[in-house]
Amino acid sequence: MNQGESNDLLSFKREKFRVQIRHQKLTEEFKKKRRFYNYEQTKNDFLHKVCDELVNYQFREQLIEEDLNNIKLLLNVLQKAFEDEQNVDYWVTENIVKKFRFLINLSKMDNEFQEINATLIQSVFYYLNREDYQKFAELDDIQFLQYLQNNIKEEVFEIFPQTLNCIYFLAQEKQTYRDLLIQNNFEFLSQLMVLDPNRQFSEVILALIGSAFTFCLEINIDKIKSIKEYVIKSYFDENQAIRRLALEILEEIPSKLSFENNYTYANEIISSPMFLKLYDTALRTSYDFLALKVVIIYYGISDQLFEKEFVIYKKVINSNFQSQDLNKALRIQLFWAISNKIQNKEFLLQLLDSQLLDQIFGQTSEFSDNEALEFSYVILNFSILCNEEQLSKLIRIGLLTICNHLFSMEARSTKIEEHTVKTLLNILHKLFDSQDVNNELIIPFSAVVKMIEMSGIVNKVKESQIDDKLIQDFDVYF
């Protein structure tokens, strides 16, 4: 055999070996997939048989050991199926719910059943759809609630998270469990924090606090001091999910307080070390939307002016999140804060002297309808609270142009139109009353009337859908 033939034979053998290896890999992959598909087809059939077998057992005070072992085995099989797979079918979950009363009674007999059942019941609730909660007439809320409450004690600490998760899932759909969270100034939540001093289960406890605050109509801040401290402390946790839950709760609280409590509470939070950390996060990062939003909310409801707040406002106006929806949401929150706080004279003066208004005014042509609506509250409050000099300053940097733009928006709301007309009327009233004042900082009344006429606003006001009385008051000047 010559050298050329030897090389050809070697190449052939190498290629044949590569083909064999590839065929072997494909065969193994096929076997894996085949086993998987066969399992998928038979798994729920098998679980149906397990449920059918479980139905045969009825609770009695004296179940023989063989029956108890069989039941334990069946329950473990069901629990393992929920742990390993995401597509346990509806029939299986429905049949387990039908056996809840049976499972509850078993839990009273044996500690091992208590842990198995708590985990299984939690898994079932995790997989239920919203409408399923209402369908199960077999679920006796009073009996089941009592069972869950009995699970929340130090002797059965190992099933704490499963029990609390069940309460969380049920509270989203059923009033009985919402009442448990809310009643007596969130007494149940306060008890949970006492039972978990090492904060092992702070994530689910925070989730319950967030749900409770969402469902309640009003919060008495003086009666939830322990909860407030728990939430604030949670923001220093290393776990990002826990920090986010704490922020979501801090975002929710102000909307549930009375105006009197709002000021005191906001000032207390702003002066805390937690807020300093939150502010630094909002200022340094370009992606933490929630941190920015919460900082703006607390500055907006405070009755005090803080040195750093304009820095964060400018960051919001110049923010550039990848999602335009987030940029819009932040600007809406900023306009709410300005509108809410503009009654503070010190804040108003600093706002007028800052570059923030110029930056906002420069972006008005890009506003969405929702941004424009929130901003229309700002310009209305400006026209009410500003004096003649301040209004003239605002006109110089484009206030009338903004009013014109708000009327010209494609999908303008009646509120935008109404607020804009009220703004123009306030400007005209104030400048009309001061037209004899010799002050070069105040734009003459006649000049403002001419500017409004030239902008085409007069016709837009007449064509608007607002109250005729407002239009008539406006027409007096033209």
Disulfide bonds with the S-S distance in Angstrom:
none
